[in-house]
Amino acid sequence: MKSFILSFFTVCIIYSCAKKMTPTATAVPGQTVKPPADMPKEAVKKMEGPAEVAGKQIYTTKCARCHGLKNVEEWTVQEWIPILDRMAPKAGLDASEKANVAAYVNFHAKSN
């Protein structure tokens, strides 16, 4: 019985320490799909890719420090371009952070 328990715990430890082969997603700026206007918000959240999720986190932490959170749906994609160009340096965003924020705001921007 002791050998069975020892074997069981050994297998558990080896399994838990094994390298996991989980695929990771990389954020690719500009490759987002705009959801249909009538799609429920909960379904839209499920469509967000890694760039949008990372961008939302950066937006809610770094962008909100100075002026609070703005509703990203109030501006179009074209209106967001100069806003991001102007505000990214002030927020101290590097190129990848700016790209992720752009993916997030473009994903949720209002239609033209």
Buried (B, 14 or more C-beta within 10 A) or exposed (E): EEEEEEEEEEEEEEEEEEEEEEEEEEBEBEEBEBBEEEEEEEEBEEEBBBBBBBBBBBBEEBBEEEEEEEEBEEBEBEEBBEBBEEBBEEBEBEEEBBBBBBBBBBBBBEEE
